[in-house]
């Protein structure tokens, strides 16, 4: 939002300058040179459009270094449409409504400025594009379960996209040392984890880890001076760090977070208890040092299944008498019951026991 407001202010200043150029040339040609107001308005409009184009590229919008000729042609086409709007409004206000042409010009310019900002932002502003890889088959999801800021798929990547992606990887690798030096110069306690350039290099995303909050305002200025583009600094957690680095989990497979997981699911120690797992932190923690994400995958199944099971320590009735539950196996559908101390527990199916007189 802040960026959009800044662009609107800059575009307003540029538009104000171009308005004076447009208005001044029109008045001069009409009043001094005796040119018809429609012709003088068209000439002045064309001059102001060229000035607007140059200033929009260099001052207002973050543009992509691509095919300038194609970009200019599109710009001219849009400007011709804007000229048509300008001339139509001028004719309608002057000839149909009888409004003085100088006043009509102000109203027409205001309308065309709004049109110009919208079209120039769409055409000139470079789009943030990143290369992504499909990791799951197409599936249908209810709309309510989708995030509000869901990214849109632009299409299949081409050879140019792959080439630019490889270039950006090399650029990011070379930048690691520079960024680390700038961090050391600013005496900040933080470690860079990853540097990402989108395909069009419209900004730089630098991810870092730190034990506490970091005041990186001066670092941000130094980075902007080096990269000459917009900088985004993002402090990430140990989970996100593992997602970037990747690796193998205790199961021997690639980490879920780096292979197919999108958002990190909430995980709690209660999920491990529901699954009757050992509460040894060394066995439940992943590479990141946090509870493993896979604990959440089957939690709904265990939680729903256990609703029909007695709790550990409950006294239950069996065909062999009253005993106490010491273990539950939801997968096998069995319960272990102990009757006397020192006696080995017996295993029963859940349908074979009764709790508080109820099957």
Helices and strands as residue ranges (DSSP letters): H 2-27, I 28-32, H 37-55, I 56-60, H 68-91, I 92-96, H 101-124, G 143-145, H 159-185, E 191-197, E 203-209, H 217-227, E 230-235, H 238-245, H 256-259, H 269-274, H 281-284, G 293-296, H 299-305, G 306-308, E 315-318, E 321-329, E 334-338, E 346-349, G 350-352, E 354-355
